[in-house]
Amino acid sequence: MNTWLTVLTSAAVAVLVSGMITLIDHVLERRARRAELLLTKACEMAVRRTDIVLQVAKDTGGGVSLVDDVVNTETYYRWLKSLLDSGKLPPDADKGRRKAS
């Protein structure tokens, strides 16, 4: 009886440890996917902004000053991350909106 109790206890501990490792793995993978999706969408937004600015310049005949897409991507990434985390844009986002106007 003592041997069976040891085997069953060991199996239960193994299932518990395996479940915890799986849970941690899922949490880390979900976090990585979220960051990857945020970065992808931020890149798309930055490229789209550049396209819009170039189209407006072309339509109006005016000159434009472009910001590198990587800089815009970083800004959009921070903004999207803040929106997901707190539901609000970061405090420095207001400065960016004033410049764009």
C-alpha positions in Angstrom: 0.0 0.0 0.0 2.8 2.4 0.8 4.3 1.9 -2.7 1.0 2.8 -4.4 0.6 5.8 -2.2 4.1 7.0 -3.2 3.4 6.4 -6.9 0.0 8.2 -6.8 1.5 11.1 -4.9 4.3 11.4 -7.3 1.9 11.3 -10.2 -0.3 14.0 -8.6 2.7 16.2 -8.0 3.9 15.7 -11.6 0.5 16.7 -13.0 0.4 19.8 -10.8 3.9 20.9 -11.8 3.2 20.2 -15.5 0.0 22.2 -15.2 1.7 25.2 -13.7 4.5 25.1 -16.3 1.8 25.0 -19.0 0.0 27.9 -17.5 3.1 30.0 -17.2 3.9 29.1 -20.9 0.5 30.3 -22.0 0.8 33.6 -20.1 4.3 34.3 -21.6 3.2 33.3 -25.1 0.1 35.5 -24.9 2.2 38.5 -23.7 4.6 38.0 -26.6 1.8 37.7 -29.2 0.2 40.9 -27.8 3.5 42.8 -28.1 4.0 41.4 -31.6 0.5 42.5 -32.7 1.0 45.9 -31.1 4.2 46.4 -33.1 2.6 45.2 -36.3 -0.3 47.6 -36.0 2.0 50.4 -35.0 4.1 49.8 -38.1 1.0 49.8 -40.3 -0.3 53.0 -38.7 3.1 54.7 -39.3 3.2 53.7 -42.9 -0.4 54.8 -43.4 0.3 58.2 -41.8 3.2 58.7 -44.2 1.0 57.7 -47.2 -1.7 60.2 -46.1 0.8 63.0 -45.6 2.4 62.4 -49.0 -1.1 62.3 -50.7 -2.2 65.5 -49.0 1.1 67.2 -50.1 0.6 65.9 -53.6 -3.1 67.1 -53.8 -2.4 70.5 -52.3 1.0 71.1 -53.9 2.5 71.9 -50.6 5.8 70.8 -49.1 6.0 68.4 -46.2 8.4 67.5 -43.5 8.3 63.7 -42.9 9.2 61.9 -39.7 10.8 58.5 -40.1 8.4 55.6 -40.0 10.4 54.0 -37.1 9.9 57.1 -35.0 6.2 57.1 -35.7 6.0 53.4 -35.0 7.6 53.9 -31.6 5.1 56.6 -30.8 2.1 54.6 -32.0 3.4 51.5 -30.1 3.6 53.4 -26.8 0.1 54.9 -27.4 -1.5 51.6 -28.2 0.2 49.9 -25.3 -1.0 52.7 -23.0 -4.6 52.3 -24.4 -4.6 48.6 -23.7 -3.0 48.9 -20.3 -4.9 51.9 -18.8 -7.6 52.8 -21.4 -6.0 56.2 -21.9 -3.3 57.7 -24.0 -0.1 58.6 -22.2 0.3 62.2 -21.0 2.8 63.0 -23.7 0.3 62.1 -26.5 -1.3 65.4 -26.2 1.9 67.1 -27.4 1.9 64.9 -30.4 -1.7 65.7 -31.3 -1.0 69.4 -31.1 2.0 69.1 -33.5 0.0 67.2 -36.0 -2.7 69.9 -36.2 
